[in-house]
Amino acid sequence: MSKQQKTKIFLTFLNEKYSDAECSLVHRNPFELLIATVLSAQCTDERVNKVTRVLFDKYPDAKSMSDSDPEELMEIVRPTGFYKNKASNILKISKKIAGDYQGKLPLDMGKLTELPGVGRKTANVVLGNLGVAEGIVVDTHVKRVTTRIGIASADDPEKIEKELMVLIPKNRWNKFSHQVIAFGRDICRSRAPKCNECEMNKSCAYFLDKGGVR
């Protein structure tokens, strides 16, 4: 089966089983989405949402956050882990947005990735969820699932992204990531994947390579 055929089957499956998958980071505007995404590194979205509820009430925009006390900021984001680095980057990001972009987040891949601590994956999350996707989010779930199934073969996330961008229609890029993440958490887990329950197993290289039994 070709990658194109397998992708078509996978997209149909995702639409049937995970049609309502969407971004679970609570936000009211592009700036909040960016900050929430930065905080989500190595942290659950559920915990991030608890933290940002407090954070955004206290600092609702780039200007107010850029003027925040670093120690206080660190204390607020502490529950998300790596809080010193995250607080430092958030402060730098806020200052740059407030100073260089008059408080308005630039919706451009090049400008977003120039912000401290913002890589392509984070920029893709922001742009995709704001309807101006320039790529596909490849997190640990997307990497694991797409390589297991066999529609991606690279090891590097950016190379996987390039592979997927050829196979996935552009109008599906953002939705695809959310659906795959939901599938990865639900069935195609890192440890003890539920292969025998998975409706994709007959098209999955990982399952078939193991003799069809997991």
C-alpha positions in Angstrom: 0.0 0.0 0.0 1.4 3.4 -1.0 1.8 6.3 1.5 -0.9 8.2 -0.4 -3.4 5.3 -0.1 -2.6 4.8 3.6 -2.9 8.6 4.2 -6.4 8.6 2.6 -7.5 5.7 4.9 -6.0 7.5 7.9 -7.7 10.8 7.2 -11.1 9.1 6.8 -10.6 7.2 10.0 -9.6 10.4 11.9 -12.6 12.3 10.6 -14.9 9.5 11.7 -13.5 9.0 15.1 -12.0 12.4 16.1 -14.1 14.9 14.2 -14.4 17.2 17.2 -10.7 17.3 18.1 -9.5 20.8 18.6 -6.9 22.9 20.5 -7.4 22.3 24.3 -5.4 25.4 25.4 -7.8 28.0 26.6 -7.1 31.4 25.1 -8.9 34.6 24.2 -6.5 36.1 21.6 -3.3 35.3 19.7 -1.0 36.5 22.4 -2.6 34.3 25.0 -2.4 31.3 22.6 1.3 31.9 22.1 2.1 32.2 25.9 -0.1 29.1 26.6 1.8 27.1 23.9 5.1 28.1 25.4 4.0 26.9 28.8 2.7 23.7 27.4 6.2 22.3 26.7 6.7 19.2 28.9 3.4 19.9 30.6 -0.2 18.9 30.2 -2.7 21.3 28.7 -5.0 20.8 31.7 -2.3 22.1 34.0 -1.4 25.0 31.7 -5.1 26.1 31.6 -5.1 26.3 35.4 -2.0 28.4 35.4 -3.0 30.7 32.5 -6.3 31.4 34.2 -4.4 33.2 36.9 -1.6 34.5 34.6 -3.9 36.2 32.1 -6.2 37.7 34.7 -3.2 39.4 36.2 -1.4 40.2 32.9 -3.9 40.3 30.1 -1.7 41.6 27.3 1.9 41.9 26.2 2.5 45.4 27.7 1.3 44.4 31.2 3.2 41.1 31.1 6.4 42.9 29.9 6.2 45.1 33.0 5.6 42.1 35.4 8.0 41.3 38.2 10.2 38.3 37.1 10.0 36.6 40.5 6.3 36.9 40.6 6.0 35.6 37.0 8.2 32.6 37.8 6.0 31.8 40.8 2.8 31.8 38.8 4.2 29.5 36.0 6.1 27.2 38.4 3.5 24.4 38.2 4.2 24.0 34.4 7.8 22.9 35.0 11.0 24.5 33.7 9.5 27.6 35.1 12.7 29.7 35.2 13.4 29.3 31.5 9.7 29.7 30.6 9.2 32.8 32.7 12.4 34.3 31.2 11.2 33.6 27.6 7.7 34.9 28.3 9.1 38.1 29.6 11.4 38.6 26.6 8.6 37.7 24.2 6.2 40.2 25.8 8.8 42.9 25.7 9.5 42.3 22.0 5.8 42.2 21.1 5.0 45.3 23.1 8.0 47.2 21.8 8.5 46.0 18.2 4.9 45.2 17.2 2.8 47.6 19.3 1.4 44.8 21.4 0.0 42.9 18.4 1.3 39.4 17.8 2.8 39.1 14.2 1.1 36.2 12.4 4.1 35.3 10.3 6.4 32.2 10.7 9.6 34.2 10.3 8.7 36.8 12.8 7.3 34.3 15.3 10.4 32.1 15.3 12.5 35.2 16.0 10.8 35.5 19.4 12.8 34.0 22.3 12.0 30.3 22.9 9.6 30.1 19.9 10.4 27.3 17.5 8.6 26.1 14.4 6.4 23.7 16.3 5.1 26.5 18.6 4.6 28.9 15.7 2.7 26.2 13.8 0.3 25.8 16.8 -0.4 29.5 16.9 -0.8 30.0 13.1 -2.8 26.8 12.6 -5.3 27.6 15.3 -5.7 31.1 14.0 -6.5 29.9 10.5 -3.3 30.8 8.8 -1.4 27.5 8.9 2.1 27.5 7.3 2.9 24.0 8.4 1.9 21.0 10.5 2.5 20.6 14.2 4.7 17.6 14.8 4.8 16.9 18.5 5.7 13.6 20.2 2.3 12.1 19.4 2.3 13.1 15.8 5.8 11.8 15.3 5.1 8.5 17.0 1.7 7.9 15.3 2.7 8.8 11.7 5.9 6.8 11.8 4.2 3.8 13.3 1.5 3.8 10.7 4.1 4.4 8.0 3.1 7.7 6.3 6.3 9.3 7.7 9.8 7.8 7.9 12.1 10.5 9.1 13.3 10.9 12.7 13.6 14.7 12.8 10.3 16.5 13.4 10.9 19.1 10.7 11.6 16.4 8.1 8.5 14.6 9.2 6.6 17.8 8.8 7.8 18.2 5.2 6.8 14.6 4.5 3.3 15.2 5.9 2.8 18.5 4.1 3.1 16.7 0.8 0.5 14.0 1.8 -2.0 16.1 3.8 -4.3 18.7 2.1 -3.4 22.1 3.4 -7.0 22.7 4.6 -6.5 19.7 6.9 -3.1 20.6 8.4 -4.3 22.1 11.7 -7.2 19.7 12.2 -4.9 16.7 11.4 -2.5 17.5 14.2 -5.3 17.8 16.8 -6.9 14.5 15.6 -3.6 12.6 15.6 -2.8 13.9 19.1 -6.2 12.7 20.3 -5.7 9.4 18.7 -2.2 9.1 20.2 -3.5 9.8 23.7 -6.5 7.5 23.3 -5.2 4.4 21.4 -1.7 4.8 19.8 0.0 5.3 23.2 3.8 5.5 23.6 3.6 2.6 26.1 1.1 -0.3 25.8 -0.6 1.0 22.6 -4.1 -0.6 22.1 -3.2 -2.1 18.7 -5.7 -4.9 18.9 -8.5 -2.4 19.4 -7.3 0.0 16.8 -9.3 0.3 13.6 -6.2 1.4 11.7 -4.2 -1.8 12.5 -4.8 -3.5 9.1 -3.0 -0.5 7.5 -0.4 0.1 10.2 3.2 -0.9 9.6 4.0 -1.1 13.3 1.2 -3.6 13.9 1.8 -5.7 10.8 5.6 -5.8 11.4 4.9 -7.4 14.8 2.9 -10.1 13.1 -0.4 -8.6 13.7 -0.4 -9.2 17.5 0.3 -6.7 20.2 
